[in-house]
Structures are given as structure tokens and as C-alpha cells.
């Protein structure tokens, strides 16, 4: 199967999203949605569709929203939900940045390391500790 182009709908005017192409050989991606500074707080009802070209023609499918649940501390289940809702909340008191491309894959073998810098920008009144966690380190 080739590339899958994703389309996110339901964003109000002024919002943007990035990284909407699942490349050949990938089975997931991280899409970033950016809200404008004057965004109204509250829920957004979103939907995602994917399009791909196949030898039999173009295929388009609507993504089904699911919730990732764990059972018995081991088994993962994707349970269907009725909506794909995102919530606009007040801005955080800090931001984190790095220079690793969002769509890059860093493969490490055992007993090797990968070093990168992370920058934290805090609001002047924010003094609490910040914990950083690797996402999907398997």
C-alpha cells in the first residue's frame, strides 16, 4: 500500500494542522493542531478521512474514533466511540521544544544512545517541576 493522505475537518477558522501524510511503510503519525491566540475555549467535534491510490483506483475511508483501553494490566483494546472530540483549554504555563523532525524515526540498537536537547520556556510565575516522558519507547 502507498501513501495515505489525511484530511481533518471540523476545525474553526484560524486553526491549522500539520503532518497529514502517512508515508509508505508507516502505520501511524502524530498530527499537530494549532489553535489561534484568540481561540474560544470548549469542545471541537472533529473527523478524519484518509485517501490513497491503489492499483484498483482511489480509496477513501472515514477514520473511526476509538478509545485505547487496557484490560488486566496487559491487553490493549480499541473500543469504538461515537465522536472524535478535542477540547480547547487555556494555554500552559510552559512550552517545550526540540529540533528532532516530527516525522523522523530514530532506530537504536541495544546499548546505544541518542542525545538531543530539549528547551523549556516557563512563564515567570511557573515554578513547579516538569517531567518529560518518552512516548512509545518500545
N, CA, C and O atoms as CSV, one atom per row, in Angstrom:
chain,resi,resn,atom,element,x,y,z
A,1,UNK,N,N,0.837,-1.167,0.000
A,1,UNK,CA,C,0.000,0.000,0.000
A,1,UNK,C,C,0.884,1.233,0.000
A,1,UNK,O,O,1.970,1.223,0.581
A,2,UNK,N,N,0.431,2.287,-0.642
A,2,UNK,CA,C,1.210,3.513,-0.754
A,2,UNK,C,C,0.901,4.505,0.349
A,2,UNK,O,O,0.507,4.132,1.454
A,3,UNK,N,N,1.087,5.776,0.027
A,3,UNK,CA,C,0.860,6.837,0.995
A,3,UNK,C,C,-0.639,7.041,1.232
A,3,UNK,O,O,-1.465,6.780,0.357
A,4,UNK,N,N,-0.967,7.514,2.439
A,4,UNK,CA,C,-2.347,7.838,2.785
A,4,UNK,C,C,-2.382,9.302,3.191
A,4,UNK,O,O,-1.697,9.714,4.128
A,5,UNK,N,N,-3.182,10.081,2.484
A,5,UNK,CA,C,-3.336,11.498,2.776
A,5,UNK,C,C,-4.534,11.678,3.695
A,5,UNK,O,O,-5.638,11.239,3.371
A,6,UNK,N,N,-4.323,12.323,4.843
A,6,UNK,CA,C,-5.392,12.522,5.815
A,6,UNK,C,C,-5.971,13.923,5.702
A,6,UNK,O,O,-5.260,14.881,5.399
A,7,UNK,N,N,-7.264,14.026,5.949
A,7,UNK,CA,C,-7.935,15.314,5.972
A,7,UNK,C,C,-8.681,15.444,7.291
A,7,UNK,O,O,-9.503,14.594,7.632
A,8,UNK,N,N,-8.393,16.504,8.029
A,8,UNK,CA,C,-9.035,16.762,9.314
A,8,UNK,C,C,-10.081,17.844,9.101
A,8,UNK,O,O,-9.754,18.933,8.628
A,9,UNK,N,N,-11.340,17.561,9.443
A,9,UNK,CA,C,-12.408,18.541,9.287
A,9,UNK,C,C,-13.046,18.841,10.637
A,9,UNK,O,O,-12.970,18.041,11.569
A,10,UNK,N,N,-13.669,20.000,10.721
A,10,UNK,CA,C,-14.312,20.420,11.954
A,10,UNK,C,C,-13.551,21.498,12.690
A,10,UNK,O,O,-13.985,21.950,13.750
A,11,UNK,N,N,-12.403,21.925,12.138
A,11,UNK,CA,C,-11.643,22.991,12.785
A,11,UNK,C,C,-12.239,24.345,12.432
A,11,UNK,O,O,-12.517,24.603,11.261
A,12,UNK,N,N,-12.441,25.219,13.418
A,12,UNK,CA,C,-12.938,26.562,13.122
A,12,UNK,C,C,-11.905,27.380,12.336
A,12,UNK,O,O,-10.737,27.002,12.246
A,13,UNK,N,N,-12.345,28.480,11.783
A,13,UNK,CA,C,-11.461,29.397,11.057
A,13,UNK,C,C,-10.323,29.853,11.966
A,13,UNK,O,O,-10.536,30.165,13.138
A,14,UNK,N,N,-9.125,29.886,11.415
A,14,UNK,CA,C,-7.953,30.322,12.166
A,14,UNK,C,C,-7.116,29.184,12.703
A,14,UNK,O,O,-5.956,29.390,13.060
A,15,UNK,N,N,-7.677,27.983,12.771
A,15,UNK,CA,C,-6.931,26.811,13.211
A,15,UNK,C,C,-6.139,26.244,12.036
A,15,UNK,O,O,-6.494,26.457,10.876
A,16,UNK,N,N,-5.077,25.531,12.341
A,16,UNK,CA,C,-4.323,24.841,11.290
A,16,UNK,C,C,-3.890,23.480,11.813
A,16,UNK,O,O,-3.897,23.227,13.018
A,17,UNK,N,N,-3.514,22.610,10.884
A,17,UNK,CA,C,-2.962,21.314,11.288
A,17,UNK,C,C,-1.822,20.963,10.346
A,17,UNK,O,O,-1.760,21.415,9.203
A,18,UNK,N,N,-0.930,20.144,10.867
A,18,UNK,CA,C,0.246,19.763,10.077
A,18,UNK,C,C,0.435,18.264,10.122
A,18,UNK,O,O,-0.202,17.561,10.908
A,19,UNK,N,N,1.321,17.785,9.267
A,19,UNK,CA,C,1.695,16.377,9.220
A,19,UNK,C,C,0.492,15.487,8.942
A,19,UNK,O,O,0.053,14.732,9.810
A,20,UNK,N,N,-0.034,15.580,7.736
A,20,UNK,CA,C,-1.236,14.815,7.401
A,20,UNK,C,C,-0.973,13.762,6.331
A,20,UNK,O,O,-1.890,13.397,5.595
A,21,UNK,N,N,0.260,13.264,6.226
A,21,UNK,CA,C,0.589,12.247,5.242
A,21,UNK,C,C,1.234,11.051,5.925
A,21,UNK,O,O,2.303,11.163,6.524
A,22,UNK,N,N,0.562,9.893,5.824
A,22,UNK,CA,C,1.148,8.647,6.325
A,22,UNK,C,C,1.944,8.061,5.171
A,22,UNK,O,O,1.378,7.678,4.147
A,23,UNK,N,N,3.251,7.993,5.338
A,23,UNK,CA,C,4.126,7.534,4.260
A,23,UNK,C,C,4.091,6.012,4.118
A,23,UNK,O,O,3.722,5.289,5.043
A,24,UNK,N,N,4.479,5.562,2.956
A,24,UNK,CA,C,4.531,4.120,2.692
A,24,UNK,C,C,5.403,3.453,3.751
A,24,UNK,O,O,6.514,3.904,4.031
A,25,UNK,N,N,4.887,2.378,4.333
A,25,UNK,CA,C,5.626,1.640,5.358
A,25,UNK,C,C,5.305,2.096,6.778
A,25,UNK,O,O,5.631,1.386,7.729
A,26,UNK,N,N,4.674,3.262,6.951
A,26,UNK,CA,C,4.296,3.722,8.286
A,26,UNK,C,C,2.865,3.284,8.584
A,26,UNK,O,O,2.058,3.120,7.669
A,27,UNK,N,N,2.552,3.094,9.869
A,27,UNK,CA,C,1.186,2.755,10.223
A,27,UNK,C,C,0.590,3.745,11.220
A,27,UNK,O,O,-0.501,3.520,11.744
A,28,UNK,N,N,1.301,4.835,11.483
A,28,UNK,CA,C,0.781,5.868,12.369
A,28,UNK,C,C,1.550,7.162,12.154
A,28,UNK,O,O,2.621,7.165,11.547
A,29,UNK,N,N,1.001,8.251,12.653
A,29,UNK,CA,C,1.696,9.534,12.629
A,29,UNK,C,C,1.182,10.381,13.761
A,29,UNK,O,O,0.165,10.064,14.378
A,30,UNK,N,N,1.888,11.463,14.034
A,30,UNK,CA,C,1.442,12.450,15.005
A,30,UNK,C,C,1.046,13.693,14.235
A,30,UNK,O,O,1.870,14.301,13.552
A,31,UNK,N,N,-0.222,14.070,14.348
A,31,UNK,CA,C,-0.722,15.270,13.684
A,31,UNK,C,C,-0.798,16.378,14.730
A,31,UNK,O,O,-1.269,16.150,15.845
A,32,UNK,N,N,-0.339,17.568,14.378
A,32,UNK,CA,C,-0.364,18.703,15.282
A,32,UNK,C,C,-1.450,19.676,14.856
A,32,UNK,O,O,-1.494,20.095,13.699
A,33,UNK,N,N,-2.324,20.037,15.784
A,33,UNK,CA,C,-3.363,21.043,15.549
A,33,UNK,C,C,-2.967,22.295,16.321
A,33,UNK,O,O,-2.642,22.229,17.506
A,34,UNK,N,N,-2.997,23.437,15.638
A,34,UNK,CA,C,-2.625,24.705,16.253
A,34,UNK,C,C,-3.848,25.613,16.314
A,34,UNK,O,O,-4.486,25.883,15.296
A,35,UNK,N,N,-4.165,26.079,17.513
A,35,UNK,CA,C,-5.296,26.995,17.715
A,35,UNK,C,C,-4.783,28.429,17.683
A,35,UNK,O,O,-3.660,28.690,18.113
A,36,UNK,N,N,-5.586,29.361,17.181
A,36,UNK,CA,C,-5.171,30.765,17.198
A,36,UNK,C,C,-5.155,31.310,18.628
A,36,UNK,O,O,-5.768,30.732,19.525
A,37,UNK,N,N,-4.453,32.422,18.833
A,37,UNK,CA,C,-4.349,33.008,20.173
A,37,UNK,C,C,-5.707,33.370,20.759
A,37,UNK,O,O,-5.885,33.325,21.977
A,38,UNK,N,N,-6.663,33.727,19.913
A,38,UNK,CA,C,-7.984,34.135,20.391
A,38,UNK,C,C,-9.009,32.993,20.329
A,38,UNK,O,O,-10.212,33.244,20.263
A,39,UNK,N,N,-8.538,31.748,20.350
A,39,UNK,CA,C,-9.435,30.598,20.245
A,39,UNK,C,C,-10.417,30.556,21.411
A,39,UNK,O,O,-10.048,30.799,22.559
A,40,UNK,N,N,-11.654,30.250,21.102
A,40,UNK,CA,C,-12.690,30.097,22.116
A,40,UNK,C,C,-12.482,28.759,22.829
A,40,UNK,O,O,-12.291,27.732,22.178
A,41,UNK,N,N,-12.520,28.769,24.163
A,41,UNK,CA,C,-12.360,27.541,24.932
A,41,UNK,C,C,-13.601,26.676,24.767
A,41,UNK,O,O,-14.718,27.191,24.718
A,42,UNK,N,N,-13.411,25.374,24.682
A,42,UNK,CA,C,-14.540,24.459,24.554
A,42,UNK,C,C,-14.215,23.283,23.667
A,42,UNK,O,O,-13.066,23.088,23.273
A,43,UNK,N,N,-15.233,22.494,23.352
A,43,UNK,CA,C,-15.077,21.248,22.598
A,43,UNK,C,C,-15.171,21.489,21.094
A,43,UNK,O,O,-15.912,22.358,20.635
A,44,UNK,N,N,-14.405,20.700,20.337
A,44,UNK,CA,C,-14.447,20.688,18.878
A,44,UNK,C,C,-14.817,19.283,18.430
A,44,UNK,O,O,-14.189,18.311,18.848
A,45,UNK,N,N,-15.828,19.172,17.584
A,45,UNK,CA,C,-16.223,17.872,17.032
A,45,UNK,C,C,-15.500,17.697,15.702
A,45,UNK,O,O,-15.841,18.353,14.718
A,46,UNK,N,N,-14.510,16.822,15.668
A,46,UNK,CA,C,-13.637,16.654,14.506
A,46,UNK,C,C,-13.917,15.341,13.786
A,46,UNK,O,O,-14.544,14.438,14.339
A,47,UNK,N,N,-13.447,15.247,12.551
A,47,UNK,CA,C,-13.470,13.972,11.836
A,47,UNK,C,C,-12.243,13.897,10.940
A,47,UNK,O,O,-11.710,14.915,10.499
A,48,UNK,N,N,-11.808,12.671,10.684
A,48,UNK,CA,C,-10.620,12.423,9.866
A,48,UNK,C,C,-10.991,11.458,8.746
A,48,UNK,O,O,-11.625,10.429,8.982
A,49,UNK,N,N,-10.593,11.801,7.535
A,49,UNK,CA,C,-10.736,10.884,6.410
A,49,UNK,C,C,-9.362,10.657,5.799
A,49,UNK,O,O,-8.486,11.519,5.862
A,50,UNK,N,N,-9.192,9.483,5.210
A,50,UNK,CA,C,-7.932,9.142,4.557
A,50,UNK,C,C,-8.168,8.773,3.109
A,50,UNK,O,O,-9.164,8.127,2.783
A,51,UNK,N,N,-7.251,9.182,2.228
A,51,UNK,CA,C,-7.335,8.854,0.810
A,51,UNK,C,C,-6.022,8.226,0.372
A,51,UNK,O,O,-4.947,8.632,0.812
A,52,UNK,N,N,-6.126,7.225,-0.504
A,52,UNK,CA,C,-4.946,6.564,-1.032
A,52,UNK,C,C,-5.225,6.078,-2.447
A,52,UNK,O,O,-6.358,5.750,-2.798
A,53,UNK,N,N,-4.174,6.040,-3.247
A,53,UNK,CA,C,-4.290,5.473,-4.593
A,53,UNK,C,C,-3.842,4.019,-4.541
A,53,UNK,O,O,-2.783,3.707,-3.998
A,54,UNK,N,N,-4.654,3.131,-5.108
A,54,UNK,CA,C,-4.330,1.710,-5.160
A,54,UNK,C,C,-4.350,1.266,-6.616
A,54,UNK,O,O,-4.827,2.010,-7.474
A,55,UNK,N,N,-3.848,0.077,-6.916
A,55,UNK,CA,C,-3.918,-0.414,-8.297
A,55,UNK,C,C,-5.357,-0.521,-8.818
A,55,UNK,O,O,-5.580,-0.516,-10.029
A,56,UNK,N,N,-6.321,-0.618,-7.917
A,56,UNK,CA,C,-7.721,-0.730,-8.317
A,56,UNK,C,C,-8.438,0.625,-8.349
A,56,UNK,O,O,-9.634,0.683,-8.635
A,57,UNK,N,N,-7.724,1.703,-8.061
A,57,UNK,CA,C,-8.317,3.037,-8.063
A,57,UNK,C,C,-8.146,3.732,-6.730
A,57,UNK,O,O,-7.499,3.214,-5.820
A,58,UNK,N,N,-8.735,4.917,-6.624
A,58,UNK,CA,C,-8.650,5.693,-5.391
A,58,UNK,C,C,-9.574,5.117,-4.325
A,58,UNK,O,O,-10.690,4.686,-4.615
A,59,UNK,N,N,-9.088,5.119,-3.086
A,59,UNK,CA,C,-9.862,4.635,-1.953
A,59,UNK,C,C,-9.933,5.755,-0.921
A,59,UNK,O,O,-8.925,6.391,-0.616
A,60,UNK,N,N,-11.133,5.993,-0.384
A,60,UNK,CA,C,-11.316,6.987,0.678
A,60,UNK,C,C,-12.106,6.342,1.808
A,60,UNK,O,O,-13.122,5.687,1.573
A,61,UNK,N,N,-11.627,6.535,3.046
A,61,UNK,CA,C,-12.286,5.964,4.219
A,61,UNK,C,C,-12.328,7.001,5.333
A,61,UNK,O,O,-11.404,7.797,5.500
A,62,UNK,N,N,-13.426,6.974,6.095
A,62,UNK,CA,C,-13.536,7.811,7.276
A,62,UNK,C,C,-12.915,7.061,8.443
A,62,UNK,O,O,-13.197,5.880,8.643
A,63,UNK,N,N,-12.075,7.735,9.213
A,63,UNK,CA,C,-11.471,7.124,10.396
A,63,UNK,C,C,-12.529,6.964,11.475
A,63,UNK,O,O,-13.309,7.881,11.732
A,64,UNK,N,N,-12.552,5.814,12.095
A,64,UNK,CA,C,-13.492,5.537,13.166
A,64,UNK,C,C,-12.850,5.924,14.495
A,64,UNK,O,O,-11.772,5.424,14.817
A,65,UNK,N,N,-13.484,6.799,15.273
A,65,UNK,CA,C,-12.898,7.171,16.561
A,65,UNK,C,C,-12.930,5.997,17.533
A,65,UNK,O,O,-13.926,5.279,17.624
A,66,UNK,N,N,-11.835,5.811,18.254
A,66,UNK,CA,C,-11.743,4.741,19.251
A,66,UNK,C,C,-11.046,5.272,20.497
A,66,UNK,O,O,-10.367,6.299,20.468
A,67,UNK,N,N,-11.234,4.551,21.578
A,67,UNK,CA,C,-10.547,4.851,22.822
A,67,UNK,C,C,-9.641,3.677,23.144
A,67,UNK,O,O,-10.074,2.526,23.094
A,68,UNK,N,N,-8.393,3.955,23.471
A,68,UNK,CA,C,-7.414,2.917,23.779
A,68,UNK,C,C,-7.557,2.548,25.257
A,68,UNK,O,O,-7.305,3.375,26.133
A,69,UNK,N,N,-7.959,1.317,25.527
A,69,UNK,CA,C,-8.167,0.857,26.900
A,69,UNK,C,C,-7.280,-0.340,27.197
A,69,UNK,O,O,-7.001,-1.159,26.321
A,70,UNK,N,N,-6.839,-0.429,28.456
A,70,UNK,CA,C,-6.051,-1.577,28.889
A,70,UNK,C,C,-6.911,-2.433,29.818
A,70,UNK,O,O,-7.640,-1.918,30.666
A,71,UNK,N,N,-6.809,-3.739,29.639
A,71,UNK,CA,C,-7.545,-4.675,30.480
A,71,UNK,C,C,-6.552,-5.589,31.171
A,71,UNK,O,O,-5.609,-6.083,30.553
A,72,UNK,N,N,-6.771,-5.810,32.453
A,72,UNK,CA,C,-5.932,-6.722,33.242
A,72,UNK,C,C,-4.455,-6.340,33.172
A,72,UNK,O,O,-3.586,-7.212,33.208
A,73,UNK,N,N,-4.173,-5.058,33.075
A,73,UNK,CA,C,-2.816,-4.525,33.076
A,73,UNK,C,C,-1.938,-5.054,31.944
A,73,UNK,O,O,-0.712,-4.984,32.027
A,74,UNK,N,N,-2.555,-5.579,30.894
A,74,UNK,CA,C,-1.753,-6.142,29.808
A,74,UNK,C,C,-2.395,-5.945,28.442
A,74,UNK,O,O,-1.787,-5.349,27.553
A,75,UNK,N,N,-3.607,-6.436,28.267
A,75,UNK,CA,C,-4.248,-6.423,26.954
A,75,UNK,C,C,-4.728,-5.031,26.587
A,75,UNK,O,O,-5.371,-4.352,27.387
A,76,UNK,N,N,-4.410,-4.616,25.379
A,76,UNK,CA,C,-4.871,-3.333,24.851
A,76,UNK,C,C,-6.078,-3.568,23.953
A,76,UNK,O,O,-6.080,-4.485,23.132
A,77,UNK,N,N,-7.097,-2.740,24.112
A,77,UNK,CA,C,-8.306,-2.832,23.292
A,77,UNK,C,C,-8.609,-1.461,22.706
A,77,UNK,O,O,-8.468,-0.446,23.388
A,78,UNK,N,N,-9.021,-1.429,21.458
A,78,UNK,CA,C,-9.513,-0.204,20.851
A,78,UNK,C,C,-11.033,-0.291,20.842
A,78,UNK,O,O,-11.612,-1.087,20.103
A,79,UNK,N,N,-11.673,0.531,21.664
A,79,UNK,CA,C,-13.118,0.495,21.800
A,79,UNK,C,C,-13.742,1.634,20.998
A,79,UNK,O,O,-13.371,2.793,21.182
A,80,UNK,N,N,-14.685,1.316,20.111
A,80,UNK,CA,C,-15.326,2.365,19.306
A,80,UNK,C,C,-16.024,3.399,20.182
A,80,UNK,O,O,-16.627,3.064,21.202
A,81,UNK,N,N,-15.935,4.652,19.771
A,81,UNK,CA,C,-16.657,5.746,20.424
A,81,UNK,C,C,-17.518,6.434,19.371
A,81,UNK,O,O,-17.332,6.225,18.173
A,82,UNK,N,N,-18.446,7.243,19.820
A,82,UNK,CA,C,-19.357,7.878,18.867
A,82,UNK,C,C,-18.768,9.121,18.220
A,82,UNK,O,O,-19.144,9.467,17.100
A,83,UNK,N,N,-17.846,9.800,18.905
A,83,UNK,CA,C,-17.324,11.065,18.393
A,83,UNK,C,C,-15.813,11.160,18.594
A,83,UNK,O,O,-15.230,10.484,19.442
A,84,UNK,N,N,-15.204,12.024,17.782
A,84,UNK,CA,C,-13.797,12.385,17.933
A,84,UNK,C,C,-13.786,13.839,18.384
A,84,UNK,O,O,-13.818,14.762,17.570
A,85,UNK,N,N,-13.739,14.023,19.709
A,85,UNK,CA,C,-13.854,15.363,20.279
A,85,UNK,C,C,-12.517,15.783,20.846
A,85,UNK,O,O,-11.840,15.012,21.526
A,86,UNK,N,N,-12.147,17.018,20.556
A,86,UNK,CA,C,-10.947,17.615,21.109
A,86,UNK,C,C,-11.371,18.847,21.899
A,86,UNK,O,O,-12.362,19.491,21.553
A,87,UNK,N,N,-10.649,19.175,22.933
A,87,UNK,CA,C,-11.027,20.293,23.789
A,87,UNK,C,C,-9.972,21.386,23.744
A,87,UNK,O,O,-8.777,21.109,23.848
A,88,UNK,N,N,-10.410,22.610,23.591
A,88,UNK,CA,C,-9.519,23.774,23.643
A,88,UNK,C,C,-9.494,24.242,25.090
A,88,UNK,O,O,-10.534,24.572,25.661
A,89,UNK,N,N,-8.301,24.271,25.683
A,89,UNK,CA,C,-8.125,24.628,27.087
A,89,UNK,C,C,-7.215,25.855,27.181
A,89,UNK,O,O,-6.568,26.220,26.200
A,90,UNK,N,N,-7.161,26.491,28.352
A,90,UNK,CA,C,-6.246,27.635,28.496
A,90,UNK,C,C,-4.806,27.212,28.235
A,90,UNK,O,O,-4.459,26.050,28.448
A,91,UNK,N,N,-3.967,28.130,27.780
A,91,UNK,CA,C,-2.572,27.784,27.485
A,91,UNK,C,C,-1.807,27.329,28.734
A,91,UNK,O,O,-2.110,27.739,29.854
A,92,UNK,N,N,-0.824,26.485,28.510
A,92,UNK,CA,C,0.030,26.018,29.597
A,92,UNK,C,C,0.957,27.134,30.063
A,92,UNK,O,O,1.159,28.130,29.368
A,93,UNK,N,N,1.509,26.945,31.243
A,93,UNK,CA,C,2.447,27.924,31.790
A,93,UNK,C,C,3.872,27.666,31.327
A,93,UNK,O,O,4.811,28.313,31.792
A,94,UNK,N,N,4.029,26.711,30.404
A,94,UNK,CA,C,5.353,26.430,29.856
A,94,UNK,C,C,5.190,25.824,28.476
A,94,UNK,O,O,4.119,25.337,28.113
A,95,UNK,N,N,6.275,25.864,27.715
A,95,UNK,CA,C,6.304,25.190,26.421
A,95,UNK,C,C,7.617,24.426,26.312
A,95,UNK,O,O,8.613,24.777,26.946
A,96,UNK,N,N,7.599,23.384,25.502
A,96,UNK,CA,C,8.780,22.539,25.317
A,96,UNK,C,C,9.074,22.467,23.830
A,96,UNK,O,O,8.160,22.305,23.022
A,97,UNK,N,N,10.340,22.586,23.465
A,97,UNK,CA,C,10.707,22.484,22.054
A,97,UNK,C,C,11.958,21.626,21.896
A,97,UNK,O,O,12.735,21.448,22.834
A,98,UNK,N,N,12.130,21.100,20.688
A,98,UNK,CA,C,13.307,20.311,20.332
A,98,UNK,C,C,13.527,20.461,18.836
A,98,UNK,O,O,12.705,21.054,18.138
A,99,UNK,N,N,14.625,19.928,18.350
A,99,UNK,CA,C,14.935,20.051,16.926
A,99,UNK,C,C,14.922,18.713,16.202
A,99,UNK,O,O,15.618,18.548,15.201
A,100,UNK,N,N,14.151,17.768,16.688
A,100,UNK,CA,C,14.022,16.477,16.021
A,100,UNK,C,C,12.828,16.586,15.077
A,100,UNK,O,O,11.732,16.921,15.528
A,101,UNK,N,N,13.001,16.315,13.779
A,101,UNK,CA,C,11.850,16.398,12.865
A,101,UNK,C,C,10.717,15.489,13.322
A,101,UNK,O,O,10.955,14.351,13.726
A,102,UNK,N,N,9.488,15.986,13.260
A,102,UNK,CA,C,8.322,15.260,13.761
A,102,UNK,C,C,8.164,13.908,13.092
A,102,UNK,O,O,7.800,12.938,13.756
A,103,UNK,N,N,8.428,13.816,11.795
A,103,UNK,CA,C,8.199,12.563,11.078
A,103,UNK,C,C,9.439,11.683,10.983
A,103,UNK,O,O,9.459,10.727,10.208
A,104,UNK,N,N,10.486,11.997,11.772
A,104,UNK,CA,C,11.699,11.181,11.704
A,104,UNK,C,C,11.569,9.947,12.595
A,104,UNK,O,O,10.830,9.944,13.579
A,105,UNK,N,N,12.294,8.916,12.228
A,105,UNK,CA,C,12.349,7.691,13.017
A,105,UNK,C,C,13.797,7.502,13.448
A,105,UNK,O,O,14.706,7.513,12.617
A,106,UNK,N,N,14.005,7.331,14.736
A,106,UNK,CA,C,15.352,7.141,15.276
A,106,UNK,C,C,15.426,5.710,15.783
A,106,UNK,O,O,14.808,5.370,16.791
A,107,UNK,N,N,16.171,4.885,15.092
A,107,UNK,CA,C,16.293,3.473,15.467
A,107,UNK,C,C,17.556,3.286,16.303
A,107,UNK,O,O,18.655,3.653,15.887
A,108,UNK,N,N,17.381,2.718,17.467
A,108,UNK,CA,C,18.509,2.441,18.353
A,108,UNK,C,C,18.615,0.947,18.587
A,108,UNK,O,O,17.612,0.261,18.783
A,109,UNK,N,N,19.829,0.459,18.565
A,109,UNK,CA,C,20.029,-0.935,18.942
A,109,UNK,C,C,20.406,-0.972,20.421
A,109,UNK,O,O,20.652,0.066,21.034
A,110,UNK,N,N,20.449,-2.157,20.975
A,110,UNK,CA,C,20.773,-2.287,22.392
A,110,UNK,C,C,22.122,-1.658,22.693
A,110,UNK,O,O,23.049,-1.706,21.885
A,111,UNK,N,N,22.206,-1.069,23.876
A,111,UNK,CA,C,23.431,-0.461,24.388
A,111,UNK,C,C,23.923,0.715,23.547
A,111,UNK,O,O,25.124,0.984,23.514
A,112,UNK,N,N,23.020,1.415,22.872
A,112,UNK,CA,C,23.388,2.641,22.162
A,112,UNK,C,C,22.572,3.798,22.743
A,112,UNK,O,O,21.564,3.588,23.418
A,113,UNK,N,N,23.018,4.996,22.472
A,113,UNK,CA,C,22.318,6.171,22.987
A,113,UNK,C,C,22.049,7.159,21.867
A,113,UNK,O,O,22.713,7.148,20.831
A,114,UNK,N,N,21.074,8.001,22.093
A,114,UNK,CA,C,20.764,9.106,21.193
A,114,UNK,C,C,20.589,10.332,22.078
A,114,UNK,O,O,19.753,10.332,22.982
A,115,UNK,N,N,21.367,11.371,21.825
A,115,UNK,CA,C,21.333,12.570,22.642
A,115,UNK,C,C,20.671,13.706,21.870
A,115,UNK,O,O,20.987,13.943,20.704
A,116,UNK,N,N,19.758,14.400,22.524
A,116,UNK,CA,C,19.139,15.574,21.911
A,116,UNK,C,C,18.815,16.584,23.001
A,116,UNK,O,O,18.655,16.225,24.168
A,117,UNK,N,N,18.720,17.849,22.609
A,117,UNK,CA,C,18.437,18.918,23.559
A,117,UNK,C,C,16.949,19.225,23.561
A,117,UNK,O,O,16.291,19.221,22.521
A,118,UNK,N,N,16.440,19.490,24.750
A,118,UNK,CA,C,15.057,19.899,24.935
A,118,UNK,C,C,15.094,21.253,25.633
A,118,UNK,O,O,15.806,21.431,26.621
A,119,UNK,N,N,14.322,22.207,25.110
A,119,UNK,CA,C,14.282,23.543,25.701
A,119,UNK,C,C,12.916,23.745,26.349
A,119,UNK,O,O,11.884,23.478,25.734
A,120,UNK,N,N,12.915,24.218,27.592
A,120,UNK,CA,C,11.689,24.511,28.324
A,120,UNK,C,C,11.607,26.016,28.533
A,120,UNK,O,O,12.522,26.618,29.095
A,121,UNK,N,N,10.515,26.623,28.083
A,121,UNK,CA,C,10.258,28.048,28.305
A,121,UNK,C,C,9.133,28.155,29.327
A,121,UNK,O,O,8.012,27.714,29.071
A,122,UNK,N,N,9.432,28.744,30.489
A,122,UNK,CA,C,8.464,28.846,31.575
A,122,UNK,C,C,7.903,30.268,31.668
A,122,UNK,O,O,8.600,31.244,31.392
A,123,UNK,N,N,6.637,30.360,32.061
A,123,UNK,CA,C,6.086,31.661,32.441
A,123,UNK,C,C,6.820,32.092,33.710
A,123,UNK,O,O,7.247,31.244,34.494
A,124,UNK,N,N,6.966,33.377,33.917
A,124,UNK,CA,C,7.751,33.891,35.045
A,124,UNK,C,C,7.256,33.367,36.389
A,124,UNK,O,O,8.057,33.177,37.304
A,125,UNK,N,N,5.954,33.130,36.525
A,125,UNK,CA,C,5.405,32.690,37.804
A,125,UNK,C,C,5.267,31.173,37.929
A,125,UNK,O,O,4.708,30.691,38.915
A,126,UNK,N,N,5.763,30.414,36.958
A,126,UNK,CA,C,5.633,28.956,36.998
A,126,UNK,C,C,6.895,28.339,37.572
A,126,UNK,O,O,7.950,28.377,36.939
A,127,UNK,N,N,6.796,27.770,38.769
A,127,UNK,CA,C,7.966,27.237,39.478
A,127,UNK,C,C,7.913,25.727,39.690
A,127,UNK,O,O,8.851,25.164,40.252
A,128,UNK,N,N,6.849,25.056,39.259
A,128,UNK,CA,C,6.697,23.623,39.507
A,128,UNK,C,C,7.647,22.804,38.632
A,128,UNK,O,O,8.053,23.268,37.567
A,129,UNK,N,N,8.009,21.581,39.071
A,129,UNK,CA,C,8.852,20.723,38.233
A,129,UNK,C,C,8.088,20.244,36.995
A,129,UNK,O,O,6.859,20.169,36.995
A,130,UNK,N,N,8.836,19.928,35.955
A,130,UNK,CA,C,8.271,19.404,34.710
A,130,UNK,C,C,8.891,18.048,34.460
A,130,UNK,O,O,10.115,17.917,34.467
A,131,UNK,N,N,8.060,17.026,34.236
A,131,UNK,CA,C,8.554,15.678,33.968
A,131,UNK,C,C,8.421,15.390,32.476
A,131,UNK,O,O,7.344,15.557,31.903
A,132,UNK,N,N,9.505,14.960,31.851
A,132,UNK,CA,C,9.498,14.584,30.448
A,132,UNK,C,C,9.488,13.069,30.347
A,132,UNK,O,O,10.225,12.386,31.058
A,133,UNK,N,N,8.637,12.540,29.447
A,133,UNK,CA,C,8.488,11.099,29.273
A,133,UNK,C,C,8.566,10.788,27.788
A,133,UNK,O,O,7.956,11.481,26.973
A,134,UNK,N,N,9.320,9.741,27.429
A,134,UNK,CA,C,9.362,9.296,26.042
A,134,UNK,C,C,8.030,8.665,25.670
A,134,UNK,O,O,7.471,7.880,26.436
A,135,UNK,N,N,7.532,9.006,24.507
A,135,UNK,CA,C,6.268,8.444,24.022
A,135,UNK,C,C,6.550,7.207,23.217
A,135,UNK,O,O,7.332,7.249,22.268
A,136,UNK,N,N,5.921,6.092,23.579
A,136,UNK,CA,C,6.049,4.830,22.851
A,136,UNK,C,C,7.513,4.392,22.709
A,136,UNK,O,O,7.994,4.219,21.589
A,137,UNK,N,N,8.221,4.213,23.822
A,137,UNK,CA,C,9.652,3.884,23.749
A,137,UNK,C,C,9.960,2.446,23.343
A,137,UNK,O,O,11.131,2.067,23.325
A,138,UNK,N,N,8.958,1.631,23.016
A,138,UNK,CA,C,9.201,0.227,22.662
A,138,UNK,C,C,10.079,0.104,21.444
A,138,UNK,O,O,10.381,-1.008,21.011
